């Protein structure tokens, strides 16, 4: 709960002086709540802002840009924009966005990848219709529960596109 409040506070900061004050306040609030030694860094502003947090247990990055975390064993299709990442002792999570027209291409990519990755992958798909629009989601979960992949229509997340495809990859969490 503290993390969510702190991230909202940091995201609301604007200008370099308030960025630094928000970063310091965020670090103090998280440390006071038992979060241990914490480092918060805010870069950019507006639509191009990135919030990075490092703790003794791992790291969290939210914003546009960045890289897929090292150690992620799930393949990633080319051309995506990293929206958020999280690494911890327990595992890795990454969320990427793609142009909405690539939904079928990306689900095909993960159909092929899971067929060749080893292990038994359970695939589920569902569509939801509302107001004449259809939202699609396809998920793959490794039988051990150690890895999962989700490909979903996610609205207007990619600039200039009417829709986007969001891919969430989870390993070990």
WOQUIHU-V955471 format. One record per pair of residues at least 12 apart in sequence whose ideal C-beta (glycine too) atoms are under 6 Angstrom apart, sorted by sequence separation. I is the first residue (numbers start at 0). J is the second residue. If there is no record, write none. Layout:
i = [I	I]
j = [J	J]
This chain:
i = [9	50	82	153	8	26	39	49	124	137	25	48	81	82	151	38	123	136	9	47	65	68	79	80	150	22	37	122	135	68	79	134	149	22	35	36	120	121	5	34	35	71	148	70	120	61	147	5	18	68	118	119	5	60	146	59	67	113	145	58	57	76	57	109	1	56	106	9	76	74	109	9	106	105	98	105	96	96	99	98	102	99	101	99	99	96	97	96	95	94	93	92	91	90	90	89	90	89	73	71]
j = [21	62	94	165	21	39	52	62	137	150	39	62	95	96	165	53	138	151	25	63	81	84	95	96	166	39	54	139	152	86	97	152	167	41	54	55	139	140	25	54	55	91	168	91	141	83	169	28	41	91	141	142	29	84	170	85	93	139	171	86	86	105	87	139	32	87	137	41	108	112	148	50	150	150	157	164	156	157	160	160	164	162	164	163	164	163	164	165	166	167	168	169	170	170	171	171	172	172	168	170]
